[in-house]
Amino acid sequence: MFQNLHFAIRKIRVGLALLTVGGSYLYAQQWEDVGGVPGVSAAGSSYNNLAVDQAGNYYLSYYDTSVTKGSVQKFDGTSWSYVGGSAGITEGTATFSSLSLDYSGNIFYTHQIGYPGSGIAVQQFNGASWMQLPNATGSSANYHASAVSPSNVLFTFGSQNSGTVQRYVNGAWEQVGNTGFSNGATFAEMVIGSNQKVYTCSVSAGVRVYQNDVSAAATDTWTLVGGSIVDAASSSEQYTSDIAIDGSNTLYVAYASSSANGKKLNVKKFEGNAWVQLGSANFSDGKVQHVAIAVTESGQPYVVASRFENDDLLRNTVYKFDTAIQDWVTFGGDFISAGEAKYNDLAIDGANNYLVLAYSEDVTRVKRIPMDGVPPGCSNTDPGSNAGDTGCVTFTYRGQQVTYATVRGGDGNIWLQQNLGSSQVASATGDEASYGDLFQWGRWDDGHQLRNSATAAPTAPNSPDGLAGINAFIIGSPSWWGTFAATDKWTASNPANVSNTIGADPCRAVGPGWKMPSQAEWTDIVNSENIANPGTAYNSRLKLPASGYRSSSNGDLTFAGQRGYFWSSDTSNSGGKFLYIGSTIANPSSGAMRGQGSAVRCIKTAPALGTSDIIRNTDTMGIYPNPTNGILNIKTDSLIESVSIINMVGQKLNNVQFSNSQINMNGLPNGVYVVEIKLKNGQSFSKKIIKN
């Protein structure tokens, strides 16, 4: 588990962007694979340990089944590599283990010595190579931990002699305080504060935290922090506990509660004289295992655990303590892993503003997420011109700043890559964290769109100008906007500009150029992305989830996880047009009553490039197919004088071949281009072309 390194983290920013979704607070971010690789280890793994240095380099140790030894890797901001040059740095198996860094660039890796040997082996990497230090003990020891003091001294806490702490000084190990104080070291963890205090955490008839001075002699007694156990707790190799410390030397302990309390996740904090409950007691939805905690220097805690019950068998969830509501909220979605996640560990990357998570799901996976809601480097840059290029946009939603992913679609336009109100880009068709909010046609971000918002009868007047102060989902008969006309619009730039015929477009809040997609624009993206069912909708560049809809008659949620419903800005005979994605169909011409709650996905149409996208006198000109895989055919009744290809940044490309009425675009990257054709009769034509 995470060993606190007490680095001076100065760049943490608080005030995370919150979204209220389905009764809990979620964050408009997604977990990303560190280094762009889904798996860091070569094969199966266990006993993961994370550490981050002041420069933002990540260090990861784990038991590596590919070599049946312990391995250590480093992420330098770009890629992962083995510390020391290769996998497997131990002589034999290395299960129970710990990883620590000092302030001079040294790495310390400690591990249980496997059968037939015994004890705790210690290795140090000095920047050039690994070297074996004297064993911390030759006695039998499984659980143990390590930490480095502010003065660069390595400490270990092990189960030998029923609980022993040692420090490595002048090439030898010396005892710190009395032995046997902790009655063993089950789930041993250790942190060292700037107050020169060493704190151990273990489970023995409850979670216990002891303290002593870093300079303590063997005769100095360890004392129980707070004078009593932290709490009753479950105990096994899976029901783990963890400890963290902030810049004010405040202690935090996370653990699986006792059987009587449901073996649920719980966190306590030491405030001067006693351990106090932090947020709701036993706040997880069910039993948990593989617990880890990390805290920023400013005192913002995060905790991870894997749920051990029902259909959530060992999928992991990360929680953040929200000071506004004084309780724990899920962070980055309900689940991070797709399957069983074991040996969770958390670390803080203060240099780059990330929370970092490592866990074993077949292999060791390392993911991270921005802590303040804004990914580093997000400057509202649009995606590149190639289909599939991504970017990000920051805007205000639900009164808070959020950052969403954007993507260049196969139609050449820019789309949000997640639904309004979602916490992340979809990771699966049925990813609940990606569903987002459900709007009624013509309404805006007023709170009605929350999936669990209250319901109410229609207003008077039953149109956008009658909604002042109303944040409920309107149900009943007549339905919302019961009297409507085909000329009604969902285009107002903000709620102050609504009328009895015009509703406010929630997409306008995203920024200049953003709007609700029209039926025609949904048609183009369905065709260009080959969307035909929920599976292909998710596999498209837009990552459309099956977010379901909300009934206009009673407010019930329907078909969540099975079908997709996405509003357009066009009206229909029944109320409003939407893209319907059923089991075997994707229909952008579907219509529904305006009271139906459907997802909103925003579009930013491709900017003009100084040329027209309309081919004039189309009876004499044809360019096909569009989109094209490379070869573009031109059909015209007149002779062609010249052909030019212009990319999305206005550059004319001179290396494109044209012959026999065909343009060869095979050598160009996928993306959007403008084809300009000049005929010998004096006419000129231009057409936007998508190359897939």
C-alpha positions in Angstrom: 0.0 0.0 0.0 1.0 3.6 -0.3 3.8 4.7 1.9 3.6 8.4 2.6 6.8 10.2 1.6 5.9 13.6 3.0 7.1 15.7 0.0 6.6 19.4 0.1 3.7 19.6 -2.4 3.0 23.2 -3.2 1.0 23.3 -6.3 -2.3 21.7 -5.2 -5.3 23.7 -6.1 -8.7 23.1 -4.4 -12.3 23.7 -5.4 -13.0 20.7 -7.6 -15.6 21.0 -10.3 -18.7 19.2 -9.0 -21.6 17.8 -10.8 -24.7 16.5 -9.1 -25.6 13.3 -11.0 -28.0 10.6 -9.8 -27.9 11.8 -6.2 -24.1 11.8 -5.8 -21.4 14.2 -6.8 -19.3 13.3 -9.8 -16.5 15.0 -11.7 -16.4 15.8 -15.3 -13.2 14.0 -15.9 -12.1 10.6 -16.8 -9.3 8.3 -15.6 -6.5 8.0 -18.2 -3.9 5.3 -18.6 -0.6 6.7 -17.5 1.8 6.5 -20.4 -1.0 5.6 -22.7 -0.7 1.9 -21.9 -3.5 -0.1 -20.3 -1.1 -2.5 -18.6 2.3 -1.7 -17.1 3.4 -5.1 -16.0 4.4 -7.8 -18.5 2.0 -10.3 -17.0 0.1 -11.0 -13.8 0.9 -9.0 -10.7 0.2 -8.3 -7.0 1.4 -6.2 -4.1 1.5 -2.9 -5.9 3.3 0.1 -4.4 3.2 3.7 -5.8 5.5 6.6 -5.0 5.8 10.0 -6.6 8.7 12.4 -6.3 8.7 16.2 -6.2 9.4 16.4 -9.9 6.3 14.4 -10.8 8.0 11.1 -11.7 6.1 8.0 -10.8 7.6 4.9 -9.3 5.8 1.5 -9.2 6.8 -1.8 -7.6 5.0 -5.1 -7.8 5.4 -8.8 -7.7 5.9 -9.8 -11.3 4.6 -13.2 -12.2 6.4 -13.1 -15.6 9.7 -13.5 -13.8 8.5 -14.6 -10.3 10.4 -11.7 -8.8 9.8 -8.1 -7.7 10.0 -5.4 -10.4 10.2 -1.7 -10.2 9.3 0.7 -13.0 9.5 4.5 -13.5 7.2 6.9 -15.4 9.2 10.0 -16.5 6.2 11.9 -17.8 6.4 10.2 -21.2 6.9 6.5 -20.8 7.5 3.6 -18.4 10.8 1.9 -18.1 12.4 -0.6 -15.7 14.5 0.9 -13.0 17.9 -0.7 -13.4 17.1 -1.7 -17.0 15.3 -4.9 -16.6 12.4 -6.7 -14.8 13.0 -8.9 -11.7 15.5 -7.2 -9.3 15.1 -9.6 -6.4 16.8 -13.0 -5.9 13.5 -14.8 -5.5 9.8 -14.2 -4.9 8.9 -10.8 -3.5 5.3 -10.7 -2.3 4.7 -8.5 0.8 6.7 -5.4 -0.2 7.1 -1.7 0.2 8.5 1.2 -1.8 10.0 4.5 -0.5 12.0 7.4 -1.9 14.4 9.8 -0.2 15.0 13.4 -1.1 18.3 12.7 -2.8 16.9 10.5 -5.6 17.4 7.1 -4.0 14.8 4.4 -4.2 14.3 1.8 -1.5 12.5 -1.5 -2.2 11.8 -3.9 0.7 10.2 -7.3 0.4 9.6 -10.5 2.2 12.2 -13.1 1.5 10.6 -16.2 0.0 10.8 -19.8 1.2 13.2 -21.4 2.1 14.7 -18.1 3.3 13.1 -15.7 5.8 13.2 -12.1 6.8 13.0 -8.7 5.0 15.3 -7.9 2.2 16.2 -4.3 1.4 17.5 -2.9 -2.0 18.6 0.6 -2.9 18.8 2.2 -6.3 21.3 5.0 -6.3 20.6 6.3 -9.8 22.9 3.9 -11.5 22.2 0.4 -10.2 20.5 -1.6 -7.5 22.5 -2.7 -4.5 21.6 -5.1 -1.7 21.5 -3.5 1.8 21.7 -5.7 4.9 18.5 -7.5 5.6 16.2 -5.6 8.0 15.7 -8.9 9.8 16.4 -12.5 9.3 13.4 -13.6 11.4 10.2 -14.6 9.8 8.2 -11.5 8.7 5.4 -11.1 6.3 3.7 -7.7 6.7 6.0 -4.7 6.8 6.3 -1.1 5.7 9.0 1.5 5.0 9.2 5.3 5.0 11.9 7.9 4.8 12.4 10.7 7.4 12.9 14.3 6.5 16.6 13.8 7.2 16.8 11.0 4.6 16.9 8.1 7.0 15.1 4.8 5.9 12.8 3.2 8.5 11.0 -0.1 8.4 8.2 -1.5 10.5 7.9 -5.3 10.4 6.1 -8.2 12.2 9.3 -9.7 13.7 9.2 -9.9 17.5 5.5 -9.0 17.4 6.2 -5.6 15.9 9.5 -3.9 15.4 10.6 -0.5 13.9 14.2 0.0 12.7 16.2 2.7 11.0 19.2 2.3 8.7 22.1 4.4 10.0 25.8 4.1 9.0 25.4 0.8 7.1 23.5 -1.0 9.9 20.0 -1.4 11.3 19.2 -0.2 14.8 16.1 -0.6 16.8 13.6 2.3 17.3 11.7 2.1 20.5 10.6 -1.1 22.2 9.7 -4.3 20.3 6.4 -6.1 20.5 4.4 -2.9 21.0 1.9 -3.6 18.2 1.2 -7.3 18.8 2.4 -8.0 15.3 2.2 -5.9 12.1 -0.8 -7.1 10.2 -1.3 -4.7 7.3 1.8 -2.8 8.4 1.9 0.8 7.2 4.1 3.7 8.2 4.3 7.5 7.7 6.8 10.1 9.0 5.8 13.7 9.6 7.7 16.9 9.4 7.3 17.0 13.2 10.0 14.2 13.4 7.4 11.7 14.5 7.1 8.1 13.2 3.6 6.6 13.0 2.9 3.0 12.5 -0.5 1.6 11.5 -1.6 -2.1 11.8 -4.6 -4.3 12.7 -4.7 -6.2 16.0 -8.1 -6.3 17.8 -8.9 -3.2 15.8 -6.9 -0.6 13.8 -4.0 0.8 15.9 -1.7 3.7 15.3 1.4 4.1 17.4 3.9 6.9 17.5 7.5 7.6 18.6 10.3 10.1 17.8 12.6 9.5 14.8 15.5 9.6 17.2 14.0 7.2 19.7 16.3 4.7 21.4 15.4 1.1 21.9 14.3 1.9 25.4 11.8 4.6 24.4 8.2 3.2 24.5 5.8 3.4 21.6 2.5 5.1 22.6 -1.0 4.6 21.2 -2.1 7.7 19.3 -5.2 9.0 21.0 -4.8 6.5 23.8 -7.1 3.9 22.2 -7.7 1.9 19.0 -8.9 3.8 16.0 -11.9 1.5 15.5 -12.9 -2.2 15.2 -11.9 -3.5 11.8 -12.0 -6.5 9.5 -8.7 -8.4 9.0 -7.3 -10.6 6.3 -4.9 -10.3 3.3 -7.8 -8.6 1.5 -9.4 -6.6 4.2 -6.6 -4.1 4.5 -6.1 -0.7 6.2 -3.9 2.3 5.3 -2.6 5.5 6.8 -1.7 8.9 5.4 -0.4 12.3 6.7 -0.9 15.8 5.4 1.4 18.9 5.6 0.0 19.8 9.1 0.9 16.3 10.4 -2.8 15.4 10.6 -3.3 11.6 10.4 -5.9 9.8 8.3 -6.7 6.1 8.5 -8.9 4.1 6.1 -10.0 0.5 6.7 -12.8 -2.1 6.2 -15.1 -1.8 9.2 -16.0 -4.8 11.4 -18.4 -7.5 10.5 -21.0 -5.9 12.7 -20.7 -2.7 10.6 -20.9 -4.5 7.3 -17.2 -4.6 6.4 -17.7 -1.3 4.7 -15.3 1.5 3.9 -14.6 3.9 6.8 -12.1 6.8 7.4 -11.1 8.5 10.6 -9.0 11.5 11.3 -6.9 12.4 14.3 -7.7 15.9 15.6 -5.4 16.7 18.4 -6.7 14.5 21.1 -9.0 11.9 19.6 -9.9 10.0 16.4 -13.0 11.5 14.8 -15.3 10.2 12.1 -14.6 11.8 8.7 -17.9 12.0 6.8 -20.5 9.3 7.0 -19.6 6.1 8.8 -19.3 3.0 6.7 -20.1 5.0 3.6 -19.5 2.5 0.8 -22.4 0.7 -0.9 -21.3 -2.6 0.4 -18.3 -4.7 1.6 -14.9 -3.6 0.5 -11.4 -5.0 0.2 -8.0 -3.7 -0.8 -8.2 -0.3 0.8 -5.7 2.6 0.3 -5.7 6.3 1.2 -3.7 9.4 0.0 -3.9 13.0 1.1 -2.6 16.2 -0.3 -0.4 18.5 1.8 -3.3 20.9 2.2 -5.4 18.1 3.7 -7.6 16.8 0.9 -8.0 13.0 1.3 -8.9 10.4 -1.3 -9.6 6.8 -0.7 -9.9 3.7 -2.9 -11.5 0.3 -2.3 -12.8 -2.7 -4.2 -16.4 -3.7 -3.6 -16.7 -7.3 -2.6 -20.3 -8.4 -3.2 -23.0 -8.9 -5.7 -22.3 -8.0 -9.3 -19.7 -5.4 -8.3 -17.3 -8.2 -7.3 -14.0 -6.4 -6.6 -14.4 -3.5 -9.1 -12.7 -0.5 -7.5 -14.0 2.9 -6.7 -12.2 6.1 -5.7 -13.8 8.6 -3.3 -13.0 12.2 -2.4 -14.0 14.0 0.8 -16.1 16.9 -0.2 -15.7 19.7 2.4 -18.9 21.5 1.1 -21.1 18.7 2.2 -18.7 17.1 4.7 -19.0 13.7 3.2 -17.5 11.3 0.7 -18.4 11.5 -3.0 -17.3 9.2 -5.9 -14.5 10.6 -7.9 -14.2 9.9 -11.7 -17.2 7.5 -11.8 -18.7 4.7 -9.8 -16.1 2.2 -11.0 -12.6 2.5 -12.5 -11.8 -1.1 -13.3 -13.8 -3.3 -15.7 -13.2 -6.4 -13.6 -11.7 -7.5 -10.4 -9.2 -5.0 -9.0 -6.8 -6.0 -6.3 -3.9 -4.5 -4.4 -5.1 -0.9 -4.9 -2.7 1.9 -4.1 -3.1 5.7 -4.4 -0.5 8.5 -4.6 -0.6 12.3 -5.1 1.2 13.9 -8.0 1.4 17.5 -6.7 3.8 18.6 -9.5 1.3 17.9 -12.2 -2.0 18.0 -10.2 -3.0 14.4 -10.6 -4.4 11.7 -8.3 -2.7 8.4 -9.3 -4.1 4.9 -8.9 -2.4 1.5 -9.3 -4.2 -1.8 -9.1 -4.0 -5.4 -10.4 -6.6 -6.4 -13.0 -4.8 -9.4 -14.6 -1.8 -7.0 -15.0 -0.9 -3.9 -13.0 -2.7 -0.9 -14.4 -1.9 2.7 -13.5 -4.4 5.4 -14.1 -4.6 9.1 -13.1 -7.2 11.9 -13.0 -6.8 15.6 -12.5 -7.5 16.6 -8.9 -9.0 20.1 -9.6 -11.2 19.3 -12.6 -8.8 20.8 -15.2 -6.4 18.5 -17.0 -2.9 20.0 -17.1 -2.4 21.7 -20.5 -6.1 22.1 -21.2 -6.4 25.5 -22.9 -9.7 24.9 -24.7 -7.8 23.8 -27.8 -10.0 22.3 -30.5 -9.1 18.8 -31.8 -6.9 18.6 -34.9 -8.3 18.2 -38.4 -8.1 14.4 -38.4 -11.2 12.4 -37.5 -10.6 11.0 -34.0 -8.3 13.9 -32.9 -9.2 15.0 -29.4 -9.1 18.2 -27.4 -10.9 19.6 -24.3 -13.1 22.5 -23.4 -13.7 24.2 -20.0 -17.0 25.8 -19.2 -19.5 26.3 -16.4 -22.2 23.7 -15.8 -24.4 23.4 -12.7 -22.7 26.5 -11.3 -19.2 24.9 -11.4 -16.3 24.8 -13.7 -15.9 21.6 -15.6 -13.7 20.3 -18.3 -15.0 17.9 -21.0 -13.2 15.9 -23.7 -13.9 16.9 -27.4 -13.4 15.0 -30.6 -13.3 15.5 -34.3 -16.1 13.4 -35.7 -16.1 11.5 -39.0 -18.4 14.3 -40.3 -15.6 16.9 -39.9 -17.3 18.7 -37.0 -16.2 18.9 -33.4 -18.3 17.2 -30.8 -18.3 16.9 -27.0 -17.1 13.3 -26.5 -19.4 13.0 -23.5 -23.0 13.8 -22.6 -23.8 17.0 -20.7 -23.8 16.1 -17.0 -21.6 13.0 -17.4 -18.5 12.5 -15.3 -16.4 10.8 -18.0 -16.2 9.6 -21.6 -18.0 6.3 -21.9 -15.9 3.2 -21.1 -18.7 0.9 -22.2 -22.2 1.0 -23.6 -23.6 0.7 -20.1 -21.1 3.0 -18.3 -23.4 4.8 -15.9 -20.9 7.5 -15.2 -21.1 8.5 -18.9 -24.9 8.7 -19.1 -25.2 12.3 -18.0 -28.3 14.3 -17.6 -31.7 14.0 -19.3 -33.2 17.3 -20.6 -36.7 18.1 -21.7 -36.8 19.6 -25.2 -36.4 23.3 -25.1 -35.1 23.5 -21.5 -31.7 24.4 -20.1 -29.4 23.8 -17.2 -31.9 24.7 -14.4 -31.7 21.4 -12.4 -34.6 19.7 -14.0 -32.3 17.5 -16.1 -30.8 15.6 -13.1 -31.7 12.0 -13.4 -33.3 12.1 -9.9 -34.7 15.6 -9.9 -38.2 16.1 -8.4 -41.3 16.0 -10.7 -44.0 18.7 -11.0 -47.2 19.4 -12.9 -47.0 21.7 -16.0 -46.5 25.4 -15.5 -48.7 28.2 -16.7 -47.9 29.2 -19.3 -46.6 25.7 -20.3 -43.7 27.1 -22.4 -40.2 28.3 -21.7 -41.4 31.8 -20.6 -43.3 30.1 -17.7 -40.3 28.3 -16.1 -38.8 31.1 -14.0 -37.6 29.5 -10.7 -38.8 26.0 -11.8 -36.2 23.3 -11.5 -38.5 20.2 -11.5 -39.0 17.7 -14.3 -42.5 18.4 -15.6 -44.8 15.4 -16.0 -48.4 14.8 -16.7 -50.9 15.7 -19.3 -50.6 18.0 -21.1 -46.9 17.2 -21.2 -44.2 19.9 -21.1 -44.7 22.6 -23.8 -48.0 20.9 -24.6 -49.0 23.5 -27.1 -46.2 23.7 -29.7 -45.6 24.7 -33.3 -43.3 23.5 -35.9 -41.6 26.9 -35.9 -40.6 26.6 -32.2 -36.9 26.8 -31.6 -34.3 25.6 -29.1 -31.8 28.2 -29.9 -31.8 31.0 -27.3 -28.3 31.8 -26.1 -29.4 31.9 -22.4 -32.5 31.7 -20.2 -32.9 35.5 -20.2 -33.8 35.3 -23.9 -36.5 32.6 -23.9 -40.0 33.2 -25.0 -43.2 31.2 -25.6 -41.7 29.9 -28.8 -38.0 29.8 -28.1 -36.1 27.7 -25.5 -32.6 28.2 -24.3 -29.9 25.9 -25.8 -27.8 24.4 -23.0 -25.0 23.8 -25.4 -24.4 27.6 -25.8 -22.8 27.6 -22.3 -20.0 25.4 -23.6 -18.5 28.3 -25.6 -18.6 30.2 -28.9 -19.7 28.1 -31.8 -21.3 25.3 -29.6 -24.9 24.4 -30.1 -27.5 21.6 -30.1 -27.0 19.4 -33.2 -29.7 19.5 -35.8 -31.4 16.4 -37.3 -29.2 16.8 -40.4 -26.1 16.9 -38.3 -27.1 13.8 -36.4 -27.7 12.1 -39.8 -24.3 13.1 -41.1 -22.5 11.7 -38.0 -24.5 8.5 -38.0 -23.5 7.9 -41.7 -19.9 8.9 -41.4 -19.3 6.9 -38.2 -21.4 3.9 -39.3 -23.6 4.0 -36.2 -26.3 1.3 -36.4 -26.8 0.0 -32.8 -25.6 0.6 -29.2 -22.4 -1.3 -29.9 -21.3 0.7 -32.9 -22.5 4.0 -31.2 -20.1 3.3 -28.3 -17.3 2.2 -30.7 -17.7 5.5 -32.7 -15.4 8.4 -32.1 -18.3 10.1 -30.2 -18.4 7.2 -27.6 -22.2 7.4 -27.4 -23.5 5.4 -24.4 -27.0 3.8 -24.0 -28.1 6.5 -21.6 -31.9 5.7 -21.8 -34.7 8.3 -21.4 -37.0 9.7 -18.7 -40.8 9.3 -19.1 -42.8 12.5 -19.7 -45.8 10.9 -17.9 -44.3 9.8 -14.6 -40.6 10.6 -14.6 -39.4 7.0 -14.6 -36.1 6.1 -16.1 -36.3 3.7 -19.0 -33.9 1.6 -21.1 -30.8 2.9 -19.4 -27.9 0.7 -20.5 -29.9 -0.6 -23.4 -30.8 2.2 -25.8 -29.7 5.8 -26.6 -31.9 8.9 -27.0 -30.2 12.2 -28.0 -32.1 15.4 -28.7 -31.7 17.5 -31.8 -32.8 21.1 -32.2 -35.5 20.3 -34.7 -39.2 20.0 -34.0 -41.4 17.0 -35.0 -45.1 16.4 -35.3 -45.0 14.9 -31.8 -42.8 17.5 -30.3 -39.0 17.2 -30.9 -36.7 15.2 -33.0 -34.1 12.9 -31.5 -31.5 10.3 -32.5 -32.8 6.9 -31.4 -30.2 4.1 -31.1 -32.0 0.8 -30.6 -30.8 -2.8 -30.7 -30.7 -2.9 -34.5 -31.2 0.7 -35.6 -29.9 4.3 -35.4 -32.6 6.7 -36.5 -31.9 10.5 -36.4 -35.5 11.2 -37.5 -37.3 9.9 -34.5 -39.7 12.2 -32.7 -41.0 12.3 -29.1 -43.1 14.5 -26.9 -41.1 17.4 -25.6 -41.6 16.3 -22.0 -39.4 13.2 -22.6 -36.0 13.5 -20.9 -33.2 12.7 -23.3 -29.4 13.1 -23.4 -27.8 16.2 -24.8 -24.6 15.9 -26.9 -23.2 19.3 -28.2 -21.6 20.1 -31.5 -19.3 22.8 -32.8 -19.5 22.9 -36.6 -16.3 23.1 -38.6 -15.2 26.7 -39.2 -15.3 28.3 -42.6 -12.1 28.2 -44.4 -12.6 31.1 -46.8 -14.2 28.9 -49.4 -17.7 27.8 -50.0 -18.9 24.3 -49.1 -21.7 24.5 -51.6 -21.2 23.3 -55.2 -23.0 25.7 -57.4 -24.7 24.4 -60.6 -24.8 20.9 -59.3 -26.2 19.6 -62.5 -22.8 19.8 -64.1 -20.6 18.8 -61.2 -20.3 15.8 -58.9 -17.6 14.8 -56.3 -17.9 11.3 -54.8 -17.7 9.3 -52.6 -17.9 11.5 -49.6 -16.6 10.4 -47.1 -13.8 8.8 -49.1 -11.2 6.2 -48.3 -8.7 7.8 -50.6 -9.8 7.9 -54.3 -12.2 10.8 -55.1 -14.1 10.9 -58.4 -15.0 14.1 -60.2 -17.9 14.1 -62.7 -18.4 17.3 -64.8 -19.6 18.3 -68.3 -16.7 20.8 -68.7 -13.0 20.4 -68.9 -11.1 20.8 -65.7 -8.4 23.4 -65.6 -7.0 22.9 -62.0 -7.7 21.0 -58.8 -6.5 22.1 -55.3 -6.7 20.4 -52.0 -6.8 22.6 -48.8 -6.5 21.3 -45.3 -8.3 22.5 -42.2 -5.7 25.1 -41.4 -5.9 26.7 -44.8 -2.8 25.2 -46.3 -2.8 24.2 -50.0 -1.4 20.7 -50.5 0.9 20.3 -53.6 1.6 16.6 -53.4 -1.9 15.3 -54.3 -2.2 13.5 -57.7 -5.0 14.2 -60.1 -5.6 12.3 -63.3 -8.4 10.7 -65.3 -11.0 12.6 -63.3 -9.7 11.1 -60.1 -8.0 12.7 -57.0 -5.7 10.3 -55.1 -5.8 11.3 -51.4 -4.3 8.0 -50.2 -1.2 9.8 -49.0 -3.1 12.3 -46.8 -3.9 11.8 -43.1 -7.6 11.1 -42.3 -9.5 14.4 -41.7 -11.5 17.1 -43.4 -10.3 18.9 -46.6 -11.7 21.4 -49.1 -11.5 20.4 -52.8 -11.4 23.4 -55.1 -12.0 22.8 -58.8 -11.6 25.4 -61.5 -13.2 24.6 -64.9 -12.0 26.0 -68.3 -15.4 27.6 -68.8 -14.5 30.0 -66.0 -16.6 28.4 -63.3 -15.1 27.5 -59.8 -16.4 25.0 -57.3 -15.5 23.9 -53.8 -16.6 21.1 -51.6 -15.8 19.9 -48.1 -14.6 16.3 -48.2 -14.0 13.8 -45.4 -11.2 11.3 -45.7 -11.6 8.2 -43.5 
